[in-house]
Amino acid sequence: MLIFLALTLPVAGQTQGKVTAIDSLAVELWPDYDRASVLVMLTGTLPADTKLPATVIIPFPQAAQLNAVASIDRSDGRMKDDISYSHVPAEIKFFTPDLSFRLEYYLPYLVNNIQRTFNFTWVAGLSVKRFQLRVQQPTSANILETEPATKNILRDEDEFTYYAFPVQAVPAGQSFSVDVNYTMTTAQLSAKNLVPPSARVQEPGLPSTSNTEKGVNWPVLAAVVGILIMLVVFIWQIAASRTASNRHITHNAKAKKQHNTKFCGKCGTALQGY
């Protein structure tokens, strides 16, 4: 039995491919979005020939607070909480059953009165073929600057302003760094000012998805229809009861009138006016 385990365990370990490259990595930096910190979201896609499940090691700042680690189902784009991971200083190691994954964490920033400053640096032991970074401007910020600067400033369909950097390759061991500085007019968070965006990037946390199902809520519809049917039946019963009561009263009134009619004692003719 021990010999069998000794032979099978190495084979099982070989079925998990250690990732040395990422095909694409989208990095979103959302300062003062739903917390007084920077929400960092990394959405990555592994090369098509990656052996699954795959082992991925991602740099992780020591001061950061983990929010979510998830795989993304290729069939429907849903984030799935089916990833096992270990968190060690400066990195997160996880095992993904899908080619796409999502990592989220909150990064603290420096505060100087109404000024906010933070730095994001990416340097990893794996290469990224297509690396793209965007910084979302807080809705309560009137000035935002990045270093290096970017001229690609756009207002997306989610009504936020983004500072987008060109897509580029980042080889293993090479760093990409950006400093962000902005001025807040109020302490209001972006999530409280605007409707949560339905942009290309999924909303933070689980089980949010990029392909939100837009369909009929059948349980709610069934409950509403049931209540309407009960209301119609109730109204019909009240109306039927009132109709029957009116008919009974009319019938009794006619019978009473006929019963009180007086007749002539001689000829039997009904007397007028009675």
Contacts in CASP RR format, 6 or more apart in sequence:
PFRMAT RR
TARGET T0000
AUTHOR 0000-0000-0000
METHOD contacts of the structure
MODEL  1
MLIFLALTLPVAGQTQGKVTAIDSLAVELWPDYDRASVLVMLTGTLPADT
KLPATVIIPFPQAAQLNAVASIDRSDGRMKDDISYSHVPAEIKFFTPDLS
FRLEYYLPYLVNNIQRTFNFTWVAGLSVKRFQLRVQQPTSANILETEPAT
KNILRDEDEFTYYAFPVQAVPAGQSFSVDVNYTMTTAQLSAKNLVPPSAR
VQEPGLPSTSNTEKGVNWPVLAAVVGILIMLVVFIWQIAASRTASNRHIT
HNAKAKKQHNTKFCGKCGTALQGY
15 51 0 8 1.000
15 53 0 8 1.000
16 51 0 8 1.000
16 53 0 8 1.000
16 54 0 8 1.000
16 55 0 8 1.000
16 95 0 8 1.000
17 50 0 8 1.000
17 51 0 8 1.000
17 52 0 8 1.000
17 53 0 8 1.000
17 54 0 8 1.000
17 55 0 8 1.000
18 54 0 8 1.000
18 55 0 8 1.000
19 46 0 8 1.000
19 50 0 8 1.000
19 54 0 8 1.000
19 55 0 8 1.000
19 56 0 8 1.000
19 57 0 8 1.000
19 126 0 8 1.000
20 125 0 8 1.000
20 126 0 8 1.000
20 127 0 8 1.000
20 172 0 8 1.000
21 46 0 8 1.000
21 47 0 8 1.000
21 126 0 8 1.000
21 127 0 8 1.000
21 128 0 8 1.000
21 129 0 8 1.000
21 172 0 8 1.000
22 44 0 8 1.000
22 45 0 8 1.000
22 46 0 8 1.000
22 47 0 8 1.000
22 56 0 8 1.000
22 126 0 8 1.000
22 127 0 8 1.000
22 128 0 8 1.000
22 129 0 8 1.000
23 44 0 8 1.000
23 45 0 8 1.000
23 46 0 8 1.000
23 47 0 8 1.000
23 48 0 8 1.000
23 129 0 8 1.000
23 130 0 8 1.000
24 44 0 8 1.000
24 45 0 8 1.000
24 128 0 8 1.000
24 129 0 8 1.000
24 130 0 8 1.000
24 131 0 8 1.000
24 132 0 8 1.000
25 42 0 8 1.000
25 43 0 8 1.000
25 44 0 8 1.000
25 45 0 8 1.000
25 128 0 8 1.000
25 130 0 8 1.000
25 131 0 8 1.000
25 132 0 8 1.000
26 42 0 8 1.000
26 43 0 8 1.000
26 44 0 8 1.000
26 132 0 8 1.000
26 134 0 8 1.000
26 201 0 8 1.000
27 40 0 8 1.000
27 41 0 8 1.000
27 42 0 8 1.000
27 120 0 8 1.000
27 122 0 8 1.000
27 131 0 8 1.000
27 132 0 8 1.000
27 133 0 8 1.000
27 134 0 8 1.000
28 39 0 8 1.000
28 40 0 8 1.000
28 41 0 8 1.000
28 42 0 8 1.000
28 43 0 8 1.000
28 133 0 8 1.000
28 134 0 8 1.000
28 136 0 8 1.000
28 201 0 8 1.000
29 38 0 8 1.000
29 39 0 8 1.000
29 40 0 8 1.000
29 120 0 8 1.000
29 133 0 8 1.000
29 134 0 8 1.000
29 135 0 8 1.000
29 136 0 8 1.000
29 178 0 8 1.000
29 180 0 8 1.000
30 38 0 8 1.000
30 39 0 8 1.000
30 40 0 8 1.000
30 41 0 8 1.000
30 136 0 8 1.000
30 190 0 8 1.000
30 204 0 8 1.000
31 37 0 8 1.000
31 38 0 8 1.000
31 39 0 8 1.000
31 109 0 8 1.000
31 116 0 8 1.000
31 118 0 8 1.000
31 135 0 8 1.000
31 136 0 8 1.000
31 138 0 8 1.000
31 180 0 8 1.000
31 182 0 8 1.000
32 38 0 8 1.000
32 116 0 8 1.000
32 138 0 8 1.000
32 140 0 8 1.000
32 141 0 8 1.000
32 184 0 8 1.000
32 189 0 8 1.000
32 190 0 8 1.000
33 39 0 8 1.000
33 136 0 8 1.000
33 138 0 8 1.000
33 189 0 8 1.000
33 190 0 8 1.000
33 191 0 8 1.000
33 204 0 8 1.000
34 189 0 8 1.000
34 190 0 8 1.000
34 191 0 8 1.000
34 204 0 8 1.000
35 106 0 8 1.000
35 189 0 8 1.000
36 187 0 8 1.000
36 189 0 8 1.000
37 65 0 8 1.000
37 106 0 8 1.000
37 107 0 8 1.000
37 108 0 8 1.000
37 109 0 8 1.000
38 106 0 8 1.000
38 107 0 8 1.000
38 108 0 8 1.000
38 109 0 8 1.000
38 118 0 8 1.000
38 120 0 8 1.000
39 67 0 8 1.000
39 104 0 8 1.000
39 106 0 8 1.000
39 107 0 8 1.000
39 204 0 8 1.000
40 64 0 8 1.000
40 104 0 8 1.000
40 105 0 8 1.000
40 106 0 8 1.000
40 107 0 8 1.000
40 120 0 8 1.000
41 102 0 8 1.000
41 103 0 8 1.000
41 104 0 8 1.000
41 201 0 8 1.000
41 202 0 8 1.000
41 204 0 8 1.000
42 58 0 8 1.000
42 102 0 8 1.000
42 103 0 8 1.000
42 104 0 8 1.000
43 72 0 8 1.000
43 100 0 8 1.000
43 101 0 8 1.000
43 102 0 8 1.000
43 201 0 8 1.000
43 202 0 8 1.000
44 100 0 8 1.000
44 101 0 8 1.000
44 102 0 8 1.000
45 99 0 8 1.000
45 100 0 8 1.000
46 54 0 8 1.000
46 56 0 8 1.000
46 96 0 8 1.000
46 99 0 8 1.000
46 100 0 8 1.000
46 101 0 8 1.000
47 99 0 8 1.000
48 99 0 8 1.000
50 99 0 8 1.000
52 96 0 8 1.000
52 97 0 8 1.000
52 98 0 8 1.000
52 99 0 8 1.000
53 95 0 8 1.000
53 96 0 8 1.000
53 97 0 8 1.000
54 95 0 8 1.000
54 96 0 8 1.000
55 93 0 8 1.000
55 94 0 8 1.000
55 95 0 8 1.000
56 93 0 8 1.000
56 94 0 8 1.000
56 95 0 8 1.000
56 96 0 8 1.000
56 101 0 8 1.000
56 126 0 8 1.000
57 91 0 8 1.000
57 92 0 8 1.000
57 93 0 8 1.000
57 124 0 8 1.000
57 125 0 8 1.000
57 126 0 8 1.000
58 91 0 8 1.000
58 92 0 8 1.000
58 93 0 8 1.000
58 94 0 8 1.000
58 103 0 8 1.000
58 124 0 8 1.000
59 90 0 8 1.000
59 91 0 8 1.000
59 122 0 8 1.000
59 123 0 8 1.000
59 124 0 8 1.000
60 66 0 8 1.000
60 87 0 8 1.000
60 90 0 8 1.000
60 91 0 8 1.000
60 92 0 8 1.000
60 105 0 8 1.000
61 90 0 8 1.000
61 105 0 8 1.000
61 107 0 8 1.000
62 89 0 8 1.000
62 90 0 8 1.000
63 107 0 8 1.000
63 108 0 8 1.000
64 105 0 8 1.000
64 106 0 8 1.000
64 107 0 8 1.000
64 108 0 8 1.000
65 105 0 8 1.000
65 106 0 8 1.000
66 87 0 8 1.000
66 92 0 8 1.000
66 104 0 8 1.000
66 105 0 8 1.000
67 104 0 8 1.000
67 105 0 8 1.000
67 106 0 8 1.000
67 204 0 8 1.000
67 205 0 8 1.000
68 79 0 8 1.000
68 81 0 8 1.000
68 102 0 8 1.000
68 103 0 8 1.000
68 104 0 8 1.000
68 204 0 8 1.000
68 205 0 8 1.000
68 206 0 8 1.000
69 83 0 8 1.000
69 85 0 8 1.000
69 92 0 8 1.000
69 94 0 8 1.000
69 101 0 8 1.000
69 102 0 8 1.000
69 103 0 8 1.000
69 104 0 8 1.000
70 79 0 8 1.000
70 80 0 8 1.000
70 81 0 8 1.000
70 82 0 8 1.000
70 83 0 8 1.000
70 101 0 8 1.000
70 102 0 8 1.000
70 205 0 8 1.000
70 206 0 8 1.000
71 79 0 8 1.000
71 80 0 8 1.000
71 82 0 8 1.000
71 83 0 8 1.000
71 96 0 8 1.000
71 97 0 8 1.000
71 98 0 8 1.000
71 100 0 8 1.000
71 101 0 8 1.000
71 102 0 8 1.000
72 78 0 8 1.000
72 79 0 8 1.000
72 80 0 8 1.000
72 98 0 8 1.000
72 100 0 8 1.000
72 101 0 8 1.000
72 102 0 8 1.000
73 79 0 8 1.000
73 80 0 8 1.000
73 98 0 8 1.000
74 98 0 8 1.000
74 99 0 8 1.000
74 100 0 8 1.000
76 209 0 8 1.000
76 211 0 8 1.000
77 100 0 8 1.000
77 209 0 8 1.000
77 210 0 8 1.000
77 211 0 8 1.000
78 207 0 8 1.000
78 209 0 8 1.000
78 211 0 8 1.000
79 102 0 8 1.000
79 202 0 8 1.000
79 205 0 8 1.000
79 206 0 8 1.000
79 207 0 8 1.000
79 208 0 8 1.000
79 209 0 8 1.000
80 98 0 8 1.000
80 207 0 8 1.000
81 206 0 8 1.000
81 207 0 8 1.000
82 97 0 8 1.000
83 94 0 8 1.000
83 95 0 8 1.000
83 96 0 8 1.000
83 97 0 8 1.000
83 101 0 8 1.000
84 94 0 8 1.000
84 95 0 8 1.000
85 92 0 8 1.000
85 93 0 8 1.000
85 94 0 8 1.000
85 95 0 8 1.000
86 92 0 8 1.000
86 93 0 8 1.000
86 94 0 8 1.000
92 103 0 8 1.000
94 101 0 8 1.000
94 103 0 8 1.000
102 202 0 8 1.000
104 204 0 8 1.000
104 205 0 8 1.000
107 118 0 8 1.000
107 120 0 8 1.000
108 118 0 8 1.000
109 116 0 8 1.000
109 117 0 8 1.000
109 118 0 8 1.000
110 116 0 8 1.000
110 117 0 8 1.000
110 118 0 8 1.000
114 183 0 8 1.000
114 184 0 8 1.000
114 185 0 8 1.000
115 181 0 8 1.000
115 182 0 8 1.000
115 183 0 8 1.000
115 184 0 8 1.000
116 141 0 8 1.000
116 180 0 8 1.000
116 181 0 8 1.000
116 182 0 8 1.000
116 183 0 8 1.000
116 184 0 8 1.000
117 179 0 8 1.000
117 180 0 8 1.000
117 181 0 8 1.000
118 179 0 8 1.000
118 180 0 8 1.000
119 177 0 8 1.000
119 178 0 8 1.000
119 179 0 8 1.000
119 180 0 8 1.000
120 133 0 8 1.000
120 177 0 8 1.000
120 178 0 8 1.000
120 180 0 8 1.000
121 175 0 8 1.000
121 176 0 8 1.000
121 177 0 8 1.000
121 178 0 8 1.000
122 131 0 8 1.000
122 133 0 8 1.000
122 170 0 8 1.000
122 175 0 8 1.000
122 176 0 8 1.000
122 177 0 8 1.000
123 173 0 8 1.000
123 174 0 8 1.000
123 175 0 8 1.000
123 176 0 8 1.000
124 172 0 8 1.000
124 173 0 8 1.000
125 172 0 8 1.000
125 173 0 8 1.000
126 172 0 8 1.000
127 169 0 8 1.000
127 170 0 8 1.000
127 171 0 8 1.000
127 172 0 8 1.000
128 169 0 8 1.000
128 170 0 8 1.000
129 169 0 8 1.000
130 167 0 8 1.000
130 168 0 8 1.000
130 169 0 8 1.000
131 167 0 8 1.000
131 168 0 8 1.000
131 169 0 8 1.000
131 170 0 8 1.000
131 176 0 8 1.000
132 164 0 8 1.000
132 165 0 8 1.000
132 166 0 8 1.000
132 167 0 8 1.000
132 168 0 8 1.000
133 164 0 8 1.000
133 165 0 8 1.000
133 176 0 8 1.000
133 178 0 8 1.000
134 162 0 8 1.000
134 163 0 8 1.000
134 164 0 8 1.000
134 165 0 8 1.000
135 144 0 8 1.000
135 146 0 8 1.000
135 162 0 8 1.000
135 163 0 8 1.000
135 164 0 8 1.000
135 178 0 8 1.000
135 180 0 8 1.000
136 160 0 8 1.000
136 161 0 8 1.000
136 162 0 8 1.000
136 190 0 8 1.000
137 144 0 8 1.000
137 160 0 8 1.000
137 161 0 8 1.000
137 162 0 8 1.000
137 163 0 8 1.000
137 182 0 8 1.000
138 144 0 8 1.000
138 182 0 8 1.000
138 184 0 8 1.000
138 189 0 8 1.000
138 190 0 8 1.000
139 160 0 8 1.000
139 188 0 8 1.000
139 190 0 8 1.000
139 193 0 8 1.000
139 194 0 8 1.000
140 184 0 8 1.000
140 185 0 8 1.000
140 186 0 8 1.000
140 187 0 8 1.000
140 188 0 8 1.000
140 189 0 8 1.000
140 190 0 8 1.000
140 193 0 8 1.000
141 182 0 8 1.000
141 183 0 8 1.000
141 184 0 8 1.000
141 185 0 8 1.000
142 183 0 8 1.000
142 185 0 8 1.000
143 182 0 8 1.000
143 183 0 8 1.000
144 161 0 8 1.000
144 163 0 8 1.000
144 180 0 8 1.000
144 181 0 8 1.000
144 182 0 8 1.000
144 183 0 8 1.000
145 180 0 8 1.000
145 181 0 8 1.000
145 182 0 8 1.000
146 163 0 8 1.000
146 178 0 8 1.000
146 179 0 8 1.000
146 180 0 8 1.000
146 181 0 8 1.000
147 178 0 8 1.000
147 179 0 8 1.000
147 181 0 8 1.000
148 165 0 8 1.000
148 178 0 8 1.000
150 163 0 8 1.000
150 164 0 8 1.000
150 165 0 8 1.000
150 166 0 8 1.000
152 163 0 8 1.000
152 164 0 8 1.000
152 165 0 8 1.000
152 166 0 8 1.000
153 161 0 8 1.000
153 162 0 8 1.000
153 163 0 8 1.000
153 164 0 8 1.000
154 161 0 8 1.000
154 162 0 8 1.000
154 164 0 8 1.000
155 161 0 8 1.000
155 162 0 8 1.000
156 162 0 8 1.000
156 197 0 8 1.000
156 199 0 8 1.000
157 198 0 8 1.000
157 199 0 8 1.000
158 194 0 8 1.000
158 197 0 8 1.000
158 198 0 8 1.000
158 199 0 8 1.000
159 194 0 8 1.000
159 195 0 8 1.000
159 197 0 8 1.000
160 190 0 8 1.000
160 194 0 8 1.000
160 197 0 8 1.000
160 199 0 8 1.000
165 178 0 8 1.000
168 176 0 8 1.000
170 176 0 8 1.000
196 203 0 8 1.000
197 203 0 8 1.000
198 212 0 8 1.000
200 210 0 8 1.000
201 210 0 8 1.000
202 208 0 8 1.000
202 209 0 8 1.000
202 210 0 8 1.000
260 274 0 8 1.000
261 270 0 8 1.000
261 271 0 8 1.000
261 274 0 8 1.000
262 270 0 8 1.000
262 271 0 8 1.000
262 274 0 8 1.000
263 269 0 8 1.000
263 270 0 8 1.000
263 271 0 8 1.000
264 270 0 8 1.000
264 271 0 8 1.000
END
